[in-house]
Amino acid sequence: MTTKIGESMSRPEHYSKFFANLLSWQPHAWQEHLAAADDCDNRLIRIPPGMGKTEGVLAAWLFHAVARRRSAWPRRLVWCLPMRVLVEQTAARCRQVIDRWANSEGIAEADRPRVHILMGGEDTDRWWLHPERPAVLIGTQDMLLSRALNRGYASARARWPMEYALLNQDALWVMDEVQLMDV
């Protein structure tokens, strides 16, 4: 039996249970703190490498924005990275976690949050066509920031306003590996 997002058969009330079921380990204190608020707000998180930043942010977003459908959490999670290899690694991990969650909840393939890559040389998968669906957008800083500034690098001029709107409204930005961004 498949269910749609928001019709989860095992909706956990506590984030730590959701996290442990999703990733098979207990969350770190900072990961619980990140997801503790029902409202999503801007935060600076300084976490050393290897402490589960990707899983912590993704699980908090999945829990609030997708599984619980909290309107205070944005529909799109935008991950900005400085290098292509980091984009590919992050996208692979996000797909893995989302698939694990969706499979455990019986979410149909068509109803799962999509992971889209935005970086030079990638054939676009029309990420802008379904603004109503939850999505994770992962890209290099040149591709994402140019679109967020309404001047989408390697994008058709007619799409600039759509991409601008999707990246500036109902979107949670993660600036990861900022020490490598050369800004």
Backbone bond lengths (Angstrom), bond angles and torsions (degrees), N, CA, C in turn:
res aa  C-N    CA-C-N  psi(-1)  N-CA   C-N-CA  omega(-1)  CA-C   N-CA-C  phi
1 M - - - 1.449 - - 1.527 109.12 -
2 T 1.302 117.24 133.32 1.458 120.50 177.32 1.516 109.45 -107.50
3 T 1.319 114.56 150.85 1.459 120.55 177.74 1.507 108.41 -123.91
4 K 1.308 116.01 165.75 1.456 121.20 176.11 1.516 108.52 -96.73
5 I 1.321 115.62 161.00 1.454 120.27 177.84 1.516 108.68 -58.18
6 G 1.338 115.93 137.81 1.451 120.89 -179.78 1.522 112.41 90.86
7 E 1.328 117.67 -12.85 1.457 122.13 177.56 1.527 109.39 -106.35
8 S 1.313 115.78 29.13 1.449 121.91 -175.64 1.529 111.46 -54.37
9 M 1.330 116.14 135.28 1.454 120.16 -178.80 1.523 111.25 -78.89
10 S 1.312 118.85 -23.81 1.465 121.38 179.78 1.523 109.04 -127.17
11 R 1.311 116.60 72.55 1.462 121.17 -177.44 1.527 109.70 -79.92
12 P 1.314 118.53 103.14 1.461 120.03 -178.36 1.521 111.03 -70.20
13 E 1.311 115.48 140.43 1.465 120.14 178.45 1.523 110.87 -83.90
14 H 1.279 116.69 -21.21 1.462 119.86 -176.22 1.521 110.49 -116.62
15 Y 1.304 114.12 133.64 1.457 120.18 -176.85 1.526 112.34 -61.46
16 S 1.317 117.64 -39.96 1.468 119.11 -177.05 1.532 111.11 -61.23
17 K 1.324 117.22 -36.10 1.467 120.42 176.83 1.532 110.04 -68.00
18 F 1.333 116.52 -43.72 1.466 121.33 177.38 1.525 110.27 -58.40
19 F 1.333 116.42 -47.70 1.460 122.54 -178.57 1.528 110.52 -61.10
20 A 1.330 116.71 -48.26 1.469 120.90 -178.39 1.527 111.32 -63.31
21 N 1.320 117.39 -39.84 1.466 120.44 177.33 1.522 111.37 -66.43
22 L 1.318 115.74 -36.15 1.462 121.08 -177.43 1.522 112.65 -73.35
23 L 1.333 116.22 -44.26 1.463 120.21 -170.49 1.523 114.92 -114.48
24 S 1.319 117.65 -3.26 1.469 123.19 177.45 1.521 113.95 68.17
25 W 1.312 117.92 22.23 1.459 121.60 170.47 1.519 108.44 -150.30
26 Q 1.327 115.07 159.52 1.464 120.32 -179.22 1.527 109.67 -75.82
27 P 1.322 116.98 144.13 1.467 119.50 179.89 1.520 111.66 -70.61
28 H 1.330 115.41 149.83 1.462 121.13 171.04 1.523 108.05 -68.87
29 A 1.313 116.33 162.19 1.474 120.67 -179.53 1.525 111.17 -58.29
30 W 1.345 117.72 -40.18 1.465 119.48 -178.52 1.528 111.09 -66.13
31 Q 1.343 117.21 -32.41 1.462 120.62 179.22 1.532 110.87 -69.39
32 E 1.328 116.69 -38.96 1.464 120.27 175.58 1.522 110.64 -66.39
33 H 1.320 116.24 -41.39 1.468 120.53 179.49 1.531 110.91 -62.98
34 L 1.318 116.97 -40.57 1.465 121.49 179.52 1.526 111.26 -59.93
35 A 1.306 117.15 -40.04 1.465 121.46 -176.65 1.524 113.44 -92.12
36 A 1.326 117.68 -1.82 1.465 120.37 -174.82 1.522 113.38 -65.76
37 A 1.314 117.59 -35.17 1.467 120.65 -177.18 1.524 110.58 -79.38
38 D 1.317 115.18 137.27 1.465 119.26 175.68 1.517 111.55 -73.21
39 D 1.334 116.86 -25.10 1.463 121.60 177.89 1.519 109.59 -98.23
40 C 1.304 116.02 140.55 1.459 121.72 177.27 1.521 108.59 -88.11
41 D 1.315 116.80 129.05 1.457 119.91 177.58 1.524 109.85 -138.85
42 N 1.324 115.77 169.68 1.463 121.08 -179.24 1.521 110.17 -69.43
43 R 1.318 115.34 138.33 1.463 120.51 179.07 1.517 109.88 -146.83
44 L 1.307 114.66 147.53 1.456 121.25 170.61 1.521 106.08 -104.82
45 I 1.311 116.71 120.28 1.457 121.38 -177.74 1.519 108.00 -117.61
46 R 1.300 116.75 117.91 1.469 121.29 177.76 1.517 108.16 -107.22
47 I 1.292 115.00 101.51 1.458 122.10 -176.83 1.522 108.18 -125.58
48 P 1.336 117.54 131.85 1.466 119.19 179.13 1.530 111.79 -67.20
49 P 1.329 116.28 160.16 1.469 120.24 178.67 1.528 111.57 -57.47
50 G 1.314 115.32 146.62 1.454 120.83 176.34 1.517 115.25 82.74
51 M 1.324 117.65 9.24 1.465 120.68 -178.21 1.528 112.66 -102.98
52 G 1.312 117.55 13.43 1.460 120.60 173.38 1.509 115.92 80.96
53 K 1.345 116.56 39.30 1.476 119.00 178.65 1.525 111.14 -62.65
54 T 1.311 116.71 -46.58 1.463 119.97 -178.40 1.522 110.51 -59.96
55 E 1.311 117.04 -50.01 1.457 121.05 -179.21 1.523 111.58 -65.14
56 G 1.331 117.19 -39.74 1.462 120.89 -178.70 1.512 113.07 -62.66
57 V 1.322 116.40 -47.45 1.467 120.41 -179.48 1.525 110.42 -70.50
58 L 1.318 117.03 -46.03 1.466 120.46 -178.62 1.528 111.41 -62.77
59 A 1.323 117.69 -43.86 1.467 120.50 -179.07 1.527 111.10 -65.17
60 A 1.327 117.92 -40.15 1.472 120.52 177.79 1.525 110.32 -62.38
61 W 1.333 116.99 -44.26 1.464 120.87 178.64 1.531 110.95 -64.61
62 L 1.327 117.27 -45.92 1.466 120.66 178.69 1.527 111.24 -59.02
63 F 1.319 116.08 -43.41 1.464 121.32 -177.96 1.522 111.61 -62.27
64 H 1.332 116.12 -50.98 1.465 119.85 -174.89 1.527 113.31 -82.64
65 A 1.327 117.33 -52.01 1.471 121.06 -171.44 1.520 113.21 -78.72
66 V 1.323 117.38 -32.73 1.461 119.86 -173.09 1.532 111.48 -106.17
67 A 1.325 117.91 -60.32 1.466 120.34 -175.75 1.526 112.25 -65.98
68 R 1.341 117.45 -42.20 1.467 120.81 -178.38 1.524 112.91 -98.27
69 R 1.325 116.36 -7.65 1.473 122.37 179.71 1.526 112.87 51.85
70 R 1.302 116.65 46.77 1.462 121.91 177.59 1.514 109.03 -75.95
71 S 1.309 117.47 121.61 1.468 120.46 -178.79 1.525 111.82 -70.89
72 A 1.330 117.70 -17.10 1.463 120.92 178.02 1.529 112.04 -76.52
73 W 1.321 116.83 -7.67 1.464 121.38 175.89 1.519 108.08 -108.90
74 P 1.336 117.72 135.80 1.469 121.01 -175.59 1.526 113.80 -65.79
75 R 1.302 113.87 154.08 1.463 122.16 -179.36 1.529 111.88 -74.21
76 R 1.325 116.99 -30.39 1.463 120.88 -178.22 1.532 110.73 -113.13
77 L 1.320 114.91 135.63 1.456 122.62 173.34 1.520 106.37 -106.84
78 V 1.331 117.05 117.62 1.468 122.62 -175.12 1.523 108.15 -109.80
79 W 1.329 116.13 118.34 1.460 122.23 -176.66 1.520 109.04 -109.02
80 C 1.319 116.51 112.00 1.463 122.33 -177.98 1.529 109.46 -102.13
81 L 1.320 115.52 123.36 1.462 121.92 -176.79 1.525 110.36 -130.10
82 P 1.338 117.45 154.48 1.461 120.05 -175.88 1.529 115.49 -83.20
83 M 1.325 118.15 -19.55 1.467 119.61 -173.31 1.524 111.46 -134.29
84 R 1.321 114.59 148.71 1.463 121.35 -178.71 1.532 112.70 -58.81
85 V 1.309 117.10 -41.69 1.462 120.15 -177.66 1.529 110.51 -62.62
86 L 1.327 117.24 -35.94 1.463 120.69 177.51 1.526 111.09 -69.89
87 V 1.318 116.62 -35.90 1.469 120.79 176.16 1.526 109.43 -61.31
88 E 1.317 116.51 -47.52 1.465 120.62 -178.73 1.525 111.78 -63.39
89 Q 1.341 117.18 -42.53 1.466 121.04 179.11 1.526 111.33 -64.36
90 T 1.323 116.26 -45.50 1.461 120.84 -178.80 1.523 110.84 -65.65
91 A 1.320 117.23 -41.74 1.467 120.68 178.64 1.527 110.92 -62.38
92 A 1.319 116.86 -42.85 1.469 120.14 179.60 1.525 110.66 -62.32
93 R 1.336 116.48 -43.40 1.468 119.82 179.96 1.529 111.05 -67.03
94 C 1.311 117.71 -41.36 1.469 120.87 178.90 1.524 111.15 -62.84
95 R 1.312 116.75 -43.05 1.477 119.90 178.16 1.530 110.94 -61.78
96 Q 1.319 115.01 -41.26 1.459 120.41 -179.59 1.533 110.84 -61.99
97 V 1.320 116.88 -46.88 1.465 121.32 -178.30 1.531 110.64 -67.91
98 I 1.319 117.43 -44.77 1.471 120.50 179.84 1.524 110.68 -62.86
99 D 1.327 117.49 -42.59 1.464 120.32 178.67 1.526 111.11 -63.61
100 R 1.311 116.47 -40.21 1.466 119.72 178.96 1.527 110.35 -62.26
101 W 1.342 115.82 -45.87 1.467 119.64 178.43 1.526 110.79 -62.54
102 A 1.323 117.02 -48.86 1.466 121.18 -176.93 1.529 111.42 -62.49
103 N 1.319 117.09 -40.65 1.463 120.24 178.43 1.524 111.19 -64.83
104 S 1.333 117.14 -40.65 1.466 120.01 -179.54 1.523 111.84 -67.93
105 E 1.318 117.03 -27.31 1.463 121.62 -179.18 1.524 112.78 -97.17
106 G 1.316 117.74 -4.31 1.456 120.91 -179.28 1.517 113.38 72.24
107 I 1.329 116.50 30.24 1.463 121.56 179.81 1.528 108.54 -79.12
108 A 1.308 116.50 127.90 1.465 121.32 179.83 1.524 110.60 -63.55
109 E 1.305 116.37 149.99 1.475 122.62 -179.34 1.525 111.70 -52.72
110 A 1.305 117.65 -42.91 1.471 121.68 -177.01 1.523 112.87 -69.27
111 D 1.325 117.57 -20.02 1.465 121.25 -176.66 1.522 113.75 -100.46
112 R 1.307 118.03 1.02 1.468 121.29 -178.10 1.519 111.11 -77.80
113 P 1.335 116.82 150.78 1.467 118.49 171.77 1.526 109.30 -60.36
114 R 1.292 116.87 137.39 1.465 122.59 -179.60 1.525 110.16 -91.19
115 V 1.317 114.73 149.08 1.464 121.86 172.61 1.520 106.33 -111.28
116 H 1.332 116.05 120.08 1.464 121.75 -178.28 1.525 109.22 -116.14
117 I 1.319 116.42 139.60 1.463 122.21 177.49 1.517 109.03 -104.26
118 L 1.332 115.90 130.67 1.460 122.13 175.64 1.524 107.85 -122.11
119 M 1.319 116.09 98.28 1.461 120.76 174.89 1.516 108.23 -155.02
120 G 1.305 115.93 155.64 1.456 121.31 -177.87 1.515 112.19 -55.54
121 G 1.326 115.99 139.43 1.451 120.85 178.38 1.511 113.88 87.50
122 E 1.320 117.81 -8.59 1.462 121.12 178.65 1.516 109.18 -89.45
123 D 1.299 116.03 137.76 1.458 120.93 174.34 1.524 106.93 -76.33
124 T 1.296 116.35 121.02 1.458 120.44 -175.46 1.524 111.77 -65.78
125 D 1.293 115.60 145.27 1.461 119.98 179.74 1.525 111.53 -109.38
126 R 1.315 116.07 28.06 1.470 122.61 175.36 1.525 112.06 56.82
127 W 1.308 116.14 50.31 1.454 122.36 -178.18 1.518 113.02 -62.64
128 W 1.302 117.93 -21.06 1.461 122.59 -175.29 1.531 113.29 -83.59
129 L 1.317 118.66 -7.43 1.466 121.22 -172.64 1.528 115.28 -75.60
130 H 1.305 118.52 -21.21 1.469 120.50 -176.97 1.528 110.67 -127.62
131 P 1.323 116.90 73.83 1.467 119.51 -178.02 1.524 113.29 -67.43
132 E 1.319 117.71 -15.51 1.461 121.19 -178.70 1.530 112.50 -81.27
133 R 1.318 117.87 -13.37 1.465 121.90 -177.03 1.530 111.32 -94.72
134 P 1.328 117.03 144.29 1.464 119.23 173.33 1.531 109.73 -64.41
135 A 1.325 116.27 140.80 1.464 119.98 -178.43 1.518 110.43 -152.85
136 V 1.321 114.94 152.84 1.459 122.57 172.37 1.522 106.44 -111.68
137 L 1.323 116.15 120.87 1.464 122.29 179.12 1.518 107.19 -107.89
138 I 1.318 116.96 119.62 1.459 121.67 -176.89 1.513 107.64 -122.35
139 G 1.331 116.02 126.35 1.448 117.67 -177.80 1.508 113.72 -158.67
140 T 1.317 113.78 173.89 1.456 120.40 175.88 1.522 108.81 -78.71
141 Q 1.320 114.92 156.49 1.463 119.09 -174.46 1.518 112.78 -61.63
142 D 1.326 119.07 -34.36 1.468 119.47 179.94 1.522 111.51 -65.32
143 M 1.308 117.37 -42.24 1.468 121.00 -178.45 1.523 111.82 -71.04
144 L 1.320 117.44 -43.58 1.462 120.12 -177.26 1.522 112.45 -74.59
145 L 1.327 116.75 -47.44 1.467 118.97 -176.29 1.520 112.19 -67.87
146 S 1.322 118.56 -36.13 1.468 119.46 177.83 1.532 110.41 -64.16
147 R 1.314 117.54 -36.51 1.466 120.90 177.39 1.527 110.97 -71.46
148 A 1.315 116.51 -38.04 1.466 120.26 178.30 1.525 111.79 -67.45
149 L 1.323 116.86 -20.27 1.470 121.93 177.69 1.530 112.00 -99.89
150 N 1.324 117.10 12.92 1.466 123.85 176.80 1.526 113.22 66.23
151 R 1.325 117.04 31.64 1.463 122.64 176.81 1.522 109.14 -140.80
152 G 1.323 116.76 57.66 1.453 123.03 -171.99 1.513 115.08 -54.08
153 Y 1.321 116.26 108.94 1.458 122.43 177.15 1.528 108.74 -59.93
154 A 1.343 117.06 130.49 1.468 124.39 179.56 1.526 112.43 59.96
155 S 1.311 116.13 28.06 1.462 121.60 179.66 1.523 109.18 -120.99
156 A 1.314 116.75 146.21 1.467 120.27 177.51 1.528 109.64 -62.70
157 R 1.307 115.66 135.97 1.463 120.80 -177.34 1.537 112.40 -55.45
158 A 1.313 117.42 -35.02 1.466 121.18 179.99 1.531 112.36 -65.26
159 R 1.340 117.51 -22.23 1.467 121.07 179.61 1.518 112.73 -88.66
160 W 1.307 118.55 -12.93 1.462 120.75 -176.69 1.527 113.20 -50.69
161 P 1.328 119.47 -49.74 1.471 118.67 -178.42 1.532 113.55 -63.17
162 M 1.333 117.42 -37.37 1.470 120.35 178.52 1.523 110.61 -65.02
163 E 1.324 115.54 -47.76 1.460 119.57 -178.58 1.522 110.88 -65.34
164 Y 1.323 116.15 -39.84 1.465 121.33 176.78 1.528 109.96 -57.18
165 A 1.319 116.50 -49.79 1.464 120.93 -178.22 1.525 111.62 -62.89
166 L 1.321 117.25 -43.98 1.460 120.53 -177.33 1.523 112.84 -67.33
167 L 1.321 117.15 -27.94 1.462 120.21 179.92 1.527 112.94 -91.20
168 N 1.319 117.40 -12.44 1.462 120.49 -178.37 1.522 113.91 -111.68
169 Q 1.304 118.44 -11.18 1.463 122.66 178.15 1.522 109.38 -124.36
170 D 1.323 115.45 136.55 1.465 120.52 175.92 1.527 111.07 57.88
171 A 1.337 115.93 41.83 1.467 121.27 -177.86 1.527 110.47 -137.55
172 L 1.309 116.02 135.54 1.457 123.27 174.29 1.523 107.31 -105.38
173 W 1.328 116.21 118.56 1.467 121.43 -178.47 1.518 110.40 -94.23
174 V 1.325 115.14 136.37 1.458 122.74 172.46 1.519 106.84 -118.92
175 M 1.312 116.54 116.62 1.464 122.01 175.50 1.526 105.87 -98.03
176 D 1.304 116.37 101.38 1.462 122.04 -173.64 1.524 109.95 -104.77
177 E 1.323 115.64 147.75 1.467 122.84 -179.96 1.531 111.20 56.73
178 V 1.325 116.11 46.98 1.471 120.25 -176.26 1.527 112.61 -64.55
179 Q 1.305 117.98 -24.78 1.462 119.96 179.00 1.526 111.64 -64.14
180 L 1.326 117.77 -17.98 1.463 122.25 179.33 1.526 113.22 -99.47
181 M 1.329 117.46 -0.20 1.467 120.45 -172.95 1.516 114.57 -80.69
182 D 1.292 118.75 -12.71 1.465 121.63 177.01 1.526 111.74 57.82
183 V 1.337 115.13 44.07 1.468 119.53 177.22 1.511 110.55 -122.30
